[in-house]
Amino acid sequence: MTMPWVHITSNSNTWLKKIPVSLEDISSSDKAQILSSRTLQRCQILDRRDGHTQLEINGIGDWWVLDDHWDGLNGPVEVVNSCCIDTVPYIHQVMDDAGWNQSQSVSISMCLKYLGISSINDHNNYLTVLNKYGKSDSRFANRKALRELSVKATFSISSDEYDVKEELDKGRPVVAGILMRGPITAPVGTPHFVVVFGYDDTNWRVHDPFGKLDLIKGTWLDRGEGSGKDITYNFEHFNRRFMNEGGATGRMWSNFYR
C-alpha cells in the first residue's frame, strides 16, 4: 500500500501519548517517555489535532506526539510503496530425507529468532519444543509449540497479498506457503513455507530455508547453503503459487508477537 511517511527527531525530553491531552490526564500505561535527540524512522501520519500529531510508529503501534517537541513533522513526507524488515535472520535447512518437510518449522524459527525468543537460536532449538507435540509440518503441533514459548501467531488459509503487506507494514514478518512444483500455470504439491520480510513496487523479499526457487518452471534453481537468503521474487510469479486457487486463498502464519 502507498502511505506517507516522515522521519522525526525529538528536540527535548518528551512523551508518546495514547490520547492528545495533557500528561496529567493520561494514565501511566497510556504514555511513554522519550529522551531528547531520539529519531523515529518511517512514521505514518494518521491525524493532527490540538497541537498533536498521531503517528503509526514502526514496531510499537499508534501514538500521539506533541508537535513542538519534534523536528520533521512539518517537513516533506516520503511517499513509499516499499517495506523491509532487514533484521529478520536467515536459517538454512538441507533438503534431505530428514529435512524436506521442515520448511514450515524452519521459517517459524526465523520469526522466533527475530522476536528475540532467548531459547531459540537455531532450528534445532525450536524442534526440541515442537517434537513434544507432533511432526514439524503440522500446523497444530506448531501452534502448541508457539504457545509453550508464549508466542501468539495466527494461521490462515484465506490470505492475500494485502494481508502480507499489512503485516510487514506493522513490522512483523510472515511465513507464507507456496506450491513449489509444476509450472507457474498449474502449480501443484504440498505447501513449501518461506519467510516474507519485505516488498517494493514489483517484488517480495524472501528468506527460503531450502534455496532459490524457479517460480516459472517449479522446484529449485540453487539449494546451496545461503542461496535462499534475501531473495527477490516477482509479485505475479510468487502470488500465483501463494494464492494458487485465485483470490484470498493463501496459507500464511502471521501476527507473530509475544
C-alpha positions as CSV (number, residue, x, y, z in Angstrom):
1,M,0.0,0.0,0.0
2,T,1.2,3.6,-0.6
3,M,1.5,5.7,2.5
4,P,3.1,9.0,3.6
5,W,6.0,8.6,6.0
6,V,8.1,11.1,7.9
7,H,11.3,10.7,9.9
8,I,11.2,12.7,13.1
9,T,13.7,13.6,15.9
10,S,12.8,14.8,19.4
11,N,14.2,18.2,20.3
12,S,13.6,17.8,24.0
13,N,12.6,15.2,26.5
14,T,9.0,14.4,25.7
15,W,6.3,11.8,25.8
16,L,4.3,9.5,23.5
17,K,0.6,9.5,24.3
18,K,-2.3,7.3,23.5
19,I,-4.7,10.3,23.6
20,P,-3.9,14.0,22.7
21,V,-4.4,15.6,26.1
22,S,-2.3,16.9,29.0
23,L,0.0,14.4,30.7
24,E,-1.8,14.8,34.0
25,D,-5.0,13.4,32.4
26,I,-3.3,10.3,31.0
27,S,-2.7,7.1,33.0
28,S,0.9,5.7,33.2
29,S,0.0,2.8,30.9
30,D,-1.0,5.2,28.1
31,K,2.2,7.2,27.9
32,A,5.9,6.5,27.3
33,Q,8.8,8.9,27.9
34,I,11.2,9.7,25.1
35,L,14.6,11.4,25.6
36,S,15.9,14.3,23.5
37,S,17.6,13.6,20.2
38,R,15.7,10.3,19.6
39,T,14.9,9.6,15.9
40,L,11.9,7.6,14.8
41,Q,12.1,6.3,11.3
42,R,9.3,5.9,8.8
43,C,6.3,7.1,10.9
44,Q,3.0,7.2,9.1
45,I,0.9,10.4,9.8
46,L,-2.6,9.4,10.8
47,D,-4.2,12.6,12.2
48,R,-3.5,16.1,13.5
49,R,-5.3,17.7,16.5
50,D,-4.8,20.3,19.2
51,G,-1.1,20.8,18.6
52,H,-0.5,17.0,18.4
53,T,0.1,14.5,15.5
54,Q,-1.0,10.9,15.6
55,L,1.6,8.5,14.1
56,E,1.8,4.8,13.4
57,I,5.3,4.2,14.6
58,N,7.0,1.1,13.2
59,G,7.0,-1.7,15.7
60,I,5.2,0.0,18.6
61,G,1.8,1.0,17.2
62,D,-0.2,4.2,17.1
63,W,0.8,7.2,19.3
64,W,0.2,10.9,19.6
65,V,3.2,13.3,19.8
66,L,3.4,17.0,20.8
67,D,4.3,18.9,17.6
68,D,6.6,21.4,19.3
69,H,8.8,18.7,20.7
70,W,9.6,17.1,17.4
71,D,11.5,18.1,14.3
72,G,10.4,16.8,10.9
73,L,6.7,16.6,11.4
74,N,6.1,19.6,9.1
75,G,8.7,18.8,6.5
76,P,8.1,17.0,3.2
77,V,6.7,13.5,3.5
78,E,8.3,10.5,1.9
79,V,5.7,8.6,-0.2
80,V,6.8,5.0,-0.4
81,N,5.5,1.7,-1.7
82,S,8.0,-0.5,0.0
83,C,8.9,-2.1,3.3
84,C,11.8,-4.2,4.5
85,I,12.3,-5.7,7.9
86,D,16.0,-6.3,7.3
87,T,16.8,-7.7,10.8
88,V,15.0,-11.0,10.2
89,P,17.7,-13.6,10.4
90,Y,18.2,-16.4,7.9
91,I,18.4,-20.1,8.7
92,H,19.3,-22.7,6.1
93,Q,18.0,-26.2,6.1
94,V,19.4,-29.1,3.9
95,M,16.6,-30.6,1.9
96,D,17.5,-34.3,2.6
97,D,15.4,-37.2,3.8
98,A,15.1,-35.7,7.3
99,G,14.7,-32.1,6.3
100,W,12.5,-32.0,3.2
101,N,9.3,-31.4,5.1
102,Q,10.6,-28.9,7.7
103,S,10.3,-25.7,5.7
104,Q,7.4,-24.6,8.0
105,S,9.2,-25.1,11.2
106,V,12.5,-23.6,9.9
107,S,10.6,-20.5,8.7
108,I,8.8,-20.1,12.1
109,S,12.3,-20.5,13.8
110,M,13.5,-17.4,11.8
111,C,10.5,-15.4,13.1
112,L,11.1,-16.6,16.6
113,K,14.7,-15.5,16.5
114,Y,13.6,-12.2,15.1
115,L,11.3,-11.8,18.0
116,G,14.2,-12.3,20.4
117,I,13.0,-15.5,22.0
118,S,16.0,-16.3,24.1
119,S,15.8,-20.1,23.9
120,I,15.7,-20.1,20.1
121,N,19.0,-19.6,18.3
122,D,18.5,-22.1,15.5
123,H,16.1,-24.7,14.1
124,N,17.2,-27.5,16.5
125,N,16.2,-25.3,19.5
126,Y,12.7,-25.0,18.1
127,L,12.5,-28.7,17.2
128,T,13.2,-29.5,20.9
129,V,9.9,-27.9,21.8
130,L,8.0,-28.8,18.6
131,N,8.7,-32.5,18.8
132,K,6.8,-32.8,22.0
133,Y,3.6,-32.1,20.1
134,G,3.9,-33.7,16.7
135,K,5.5,-33.6,13.3
136,S,7.3,-30.4,12.1
137,D,4.9,-30.0,9.2
138,S,1.8,-30.0,11.4
139,R,0.3,-26.5,12.0
140,F,-1.4,-27.9,15.1
141,A,1.9,-29.0,16.6
142,N,3.5,-25.7,15.7
143,R,0.6,-23.8,17.4
144,K,1.2,-25.8,20.6
145,A,4.9,-25.2,20.4
146,L,4.4,-21.5,20.0
147,R,2.0,-21.5,22.9
148,E,4.7,-23.1,25.1
149,L,7.1,-20.3,24.1
150,S,4.5,-17.7,24.9
151,V,4.3,-16.5,21.3
152,K,1.0,-15.7,19.7
153,A,0.6,-16.3,16.0
154,T,-2.3,-16.8,13.5
155,F,-2.6,-19.4,10.7
156,S,-4.9,-18.6,7.8
157,I,-5.9,-20.3,4.6
158,S,-7.6,-17.2,3.2
159,S,-4.8,-14.7,3.0
160,D,-3.9,-12.4,0.0
161,E,-1.1,-10.0,-0.9
162,Y,-2.7,-7.2,1.0
163,D,-2.7,-9.2,4.2
164,V,1.0,-9.8,3.7
165,K,1.8,-6.1,3.2
166,E,-0.3,-5.1,6.1
167,E,1.7,-7.4,8.4
168,L,5.0,-6.2,7.0
169,D,4.0,-2.5,7.4
170,K,3.5,-3.3,11.1
171,G,7.0,-4.6,11.4
172,R,6.0,-8.3,11.5
173,P,7.4,-10.9,9.0
174,V,5.1,-13.6,7.8
175,V,5.5,-17.3,6.9
176,A,3.8,-18.0,3.6
177,G,3.0,-21.3,2.0
178,I,3.6,-21.7,-1.8
179,L,3.3,-24.6,-4.2
180,M,6.8,-25.2,-5.4
181,R,6.2,-27.9,-8.0
182,G,4.8,-27.8,-11.5
183,P,4.8,-24.9,-14.0
184,I,3.5,-21.5,-12.9
185,T,0.4,-22.0,-14.9
186,A,-0.5,-25.1,-12.9
187,P,1.4,-25.3,-9.6
188,V,1.0,-28.5,-7.6
189,G,2.1,-30.2,-4.4
190,T,2.1,-29.6,-0.7
191,P,2.9,-26.0,0.5
192,H,6.5,-25.1,0.9
193,F,7.0,-22.3,3.5
194,V,9.1,-19.2,3.3
195,V,9.6,-16.0,5.3
196,V,8.4,-12.9,3.6
197,F,10.1,-9.8,5.2
198,G,9.8,-7.0,2.6
199,Y,8.4,-5.7,-0.6
200,D,8.8,-2.9,-3.2
201,D,6.7,-1.9,-6.3
202,T,7.1,-5.2,-8.0
203,N,8.8,-7.8,-5.8
204,W,8.7,-9.7,-2.5
205,R,11.8,-10.1,-0.4
206,V,12.0,-13.6,1.0
207,H,14.1,-16.0,3.1
208,D,13.7,-19.5,1.7
209,P,15.2,-22.1,4.0
210,F,15.9,-24.6,1.2
211,G,17.3,-22.3,-1.5
212,K,16.3,-20.2,-4.5
213,L,13.2,-21.4,-6.4
214,D,12.4,-21.3,-10.1
215,L,9.0,-19.8,-9.9
216,I,8.3,-20.2,-13.6
217,K,9.2,-23.9,-14.0
218,G,9.0,-25.1,-10.4
219,T,11.5,-26.6,-7.9
220,W,14.9,-25.1,-7.1
221,L,17.5,-23.2,-9.1
222,D,20.0,-23.4,-6.3
223,R,19.9,-25.3,-3.0
224,G,23.4,-24.4,-1.7
225,E,23.8,-23.1,1.8
226,G,22.8,-19.4,1.9
227,S,21.3,-19.5,-1.6
228,G,17.8,-18.8,-0.1
229,K,18.8,-15.7,1.8
230,D,17.2,-12.4,0.9
231,I,15.8,-13.5,-2.5
232,T,13.8,-11.1,-4.6
233,Y,10.7,-12.8,-6.1
234,N,8.4,-11.1,-8.6
235,F,4.9,-10.4,-7.2
236,E,3.0,-12.0,-10.1
237,H,5.1,-15.2,-10.1
238,F,5.1,-15.6,-6.3
239,N,1.4,-14.8,-5.9
240,R,0.4,-17.5,-8.5
241,R,2.0,-20.1,-6.2
242,F,0.8,-18.4,-3.0
243,M,-2.8,-17.8,-3.9
244,N,-2.9,-20.8,-6.3
245,E,-6.7,-21.1,-6.2
246,G,-7.2,-17.4,-7.0
247,G,-8.3,-14.6,-4.7
248,A,-7.7,-14.8,-1.0
249,T,-6.6,-18.4,-0.8
250,G,-3.0,-18.1,0.6
251,R,-1.8,-20.1,3.5
252,M,0.1,-17.9,6.0
253,W,1.4,-17.7,9.5
254,S,1.1,-14.1,10.7
255,N,0.6,-11.8,13.7
256,F,3.7,-13.0,15.5
257,Y,4.1,-11.3,18.8
258,R,4.7,-12.2,22.5
